[in-house]
Amino acid sequence: MGSPKAPVNAWYWCSDLEGPLSVSAQGTGTTRRSVDPELRAQADYADGAWSLVIRRRLTSSGDANVNLSPGMKGKVGFAIWQGGNQERGGLKAVTLEWERLEIEA
């Protein structure tokens, strides 16, 4: 859930939504969902599978966003809900460990 010194920012997409949402937190009980006009999503459904790309500029004017910069190293995780498997809330597929995120300089 992050902390004031280490905020987290997640991008949430669902085929039922107009566009992706930005979810941010700076500690327990601080989670906020918001529409971020800087987020863009492109999704395609073919042969029974989704392909999704969500993008935004490295730096963002949104106060809830974590800014990125060339040469930065961090961590990233992924979660996927598949409604056909009755997944919802905490029931989902997740990365079990943080994945390294390195922004090329």
ZIJONOR-V820441 format. One record per residue. RES is the residue in three letters. SS is DSSP state (A for helix, B for strand, O for the rest). PHI is phi in radians with two decimals (NA if undefined). PSI is psi in radians with two decimals (none if undefined). Layout:
# ZIJONOR-V820441
res=RES ss=SS phi=PHI psi=PSI
res=RES ss=SS phi=PHI psi=PSI
This chain:
# ZIJONOR-V820441
res=MET ss=O phi=NA psi=0.05
res=GLY ss=O phi=1.32 psi=-3.00
res=SER ss=B phi=-2.72 psi=2.93
res=PRO ss=O phi=-1.00 psi=-0.56
res=LYS ss=O phi=-1.53 psi=-0.26
res=ALA ss=B phi=-2.43 psi=1.26
res=PRO ss=O phi=-1.17 psi=2.72
res=VAL ss=B phi=-2.05 psi=2.65
res=ASN ss=B phi=-2.43 psi=2.16
res=ALA ss=B phi=-2.05 psi=2.62
res=TRP ss=B phi=-1.95 psi=2.23
res=TYR ss=B phi=-2.03 psi=2.22
res=TRP ss=O phi=-2.27 psi=2.48
res=CYS ss=O phi=-2.51 psi=2.48
res=SER ss=O phi=-1.08 psi=-0.34
res=ASP ss=O phi=-1.46 psi=-0.16
res=LEU ss=O phi=-1.65 psi=2.72
res=GLU ss=O phi=-1.14 psi=-0.68
res=GLY ss=O phi=-2.79 psi=3.13
res=PRO ss=O phi=-1.27 psi=2.70
res=LEU ss=B phi=-1.88 psi=2.65
res=SER ss=B phi=-1.74 psi=2.25
res=VAL ss=B phi=-2.07 psi=2.21
res=SER ss=B phi=-2.30 psi=2.72
res=ALA ss=B phi=-2.69 psi=2.59
res=GLN ss=O phi=-2.27 psi=0.61
res=GLY ss=O phi=2.35 psi=2.98
res=THR ss=O phi=-1.00 psi=2.31
res=GLY ss=O phi=1.40 psi=0.15
res=THR ss=O phi=-1.92 psi=0.15
res=THR ss=O phi=-1.07 psi=2.28
res=ARG ss=B phi=-2.29 psi=2.36
res=ARG ss=B phi=-1.84 psi=2.42
res=SER ss=B phi=-2.65 psi=2.73
res=VAL ss=B phi=-1.43 psi=2.19
res=ASP ss=O phi=-1.95 psi=1.89
res=PRO ss=O phi=-1.11 psi=-0.24
res=GLU ss=O phi=-1.46 psi=-0.30
res=LEU ss=O phi=-1.38 psi=2.38
res=ARG ss=B phi=-2.24 psi=2.47
res=ALA ss=B phi=-2.28 psi=2.48
res=GLN ss=B phi=-2.26 psi=2.08
res=ALA ss=B phi=-2.21 psi=2.51
res=ASP ss=B phi=-2.34 psi=2.44
res=TYR ss=B phi=-2.05 psi=2.07
res=ALA ss=B phi=-2.62 psi=2.48
res=ASP ss=O phi=0.93 psi=0.66
res=GLY ss=O phi=1.36 psi=0.24
res=ALA ss=B phi=-2.42 psi=2.59
res=TRP ss=B phi=-1.65 psi=2.52
res=SER ss=B phi=-2.16 psi=2.24
res=LEU ss=B phi=-2.39 psi=2.36
res=VAL ss=B phi=-2.21 psi=2.18
res=ILE ss=B phi=-2.00 psi=2.35
res=ARG ss=B phi=-2.47 psi=2.77
res=ARG ss=O phi=-2.86 psi=2.91
res=ARG ss=O phi=-1.11 psi=2.75
res=LEU ss=O phi=-1.07 psi=-0.79
res=THR ss=O phi=-1.80 psi=2.54
res=SER ss=O phi=-2.33 psi=2.51
res=SER ss=O phi=-1.38 psi=-0.24
res=GLY ss=O phi=-1.17 psi=2.26
res=ASP ss=O phi=-1.21 psi=-0.29
res=ALA ss=O phi=-1.56 psi=-0.14
res=ASN ss=O phi=-1.55 psi=2.58
res=VAL ss=O phi=-1.53 psi=2.14
res=ASN ss=O phi=-1.45 psi=2.53
res=LEU ss=O phi=-2.00 psi=2.78
res=SER ss=O phi=-2.62 psi=2.67
res=PRO ss=O phi=-0.97 psi=2.36
res=GLY ss=O phi=1.52 psi=-0.15
res=MET ss=O phi=-1.21 psi=2.51
res=LYS ss=B phi=-2.10 psi=2.41
res=GLY ss=B phi=-2.72 psi=-2.76
res=LYS ss=B phi=-2.30 psi=2.64
res=VAL ss=B phi=-2.49 psi=2.59
res=GLY ss=O phi=-2.36 psi=2.84
res=PHE ss=O phi=-2.32 psi=2.54
res=ALA ss=B phi=-2.38 psi=2.44
res=ILE ss=B phi=-2.34 psi=2.21
res=TRP ss=O phi=-1.80 psi=2.32
res=GLN ss=O phi=-2.07 psi=1.81
res=GLY ss=A phi=-1.00 psi=-0.60
res=GLY ss=A phi=-1.10 psi=-0.33
res=ASN ss=A phi=-1.72 psi=0.23
res=GLN ss=O phi=1.09 psi=0.47
res=GLU ss=O phi=-1.43 psi=2.38
res=ARG ss=O phi=-2.86 psi=2.82
res=GLY ss=O phi=0.92 psi=-2.14
res=GLY ss=O phi=-1.40 psi=-0.13
res=LEU ss=O phi=-1.54 psi=1.86
res=LYS ss=O phi=-2.90 psi=2.92
res=ALA ss=B phi=-1.56 psi=2.32
res=VAL ss=B phi=-2.37 psi=2.75
res=THR ss=O phi=-1.28 psi=2.31
res=LEU ss=O phi=-1.40 psi=-0.40
res=GLU ss=O phi=-2.22 psi=2.71
res=TRP ss=O phi=-1.11 psi=2.46
res=GLU ss=B phi=-1.71 psi=2.51
res=ARG ss=B phi=-1.19 psi=2.41
res=LEU ss=B phi=-2.13 psi=2.09
res=GLU ss=B phi=-2.21 psi=2.14
res=ILE ss=O phi=-1.55 psi=2.10
res=GLU ss=O phi=-1.09 psi=2.45
res=ALA ss=O phi=-1.41 psi=none
